[in-house]
């Protein structure tokens, strides 16, 4: 199933940090970071499914999908 806006995502960085980017690509401006185990509201996902946009203040920010788990 496709991830839906409003679901939550939990960061699964194996004890590390995940960069939050302004756009769903590398390179892109780094807005900050989130830590392992933190939960955020999903705003959208990229067309290819590789990136998730989370509620990170302002317009949100993008994280790599492989570093997060989408909660049902």
Secondary structure, DSSP 8 states (H G I E B T S, - for coil): ----TT-EEEE--TTSEEEEESSSSSS--EEEEEETT-EEEEEEE-TTSSEEEE--STT-EEEEGGGEEE--
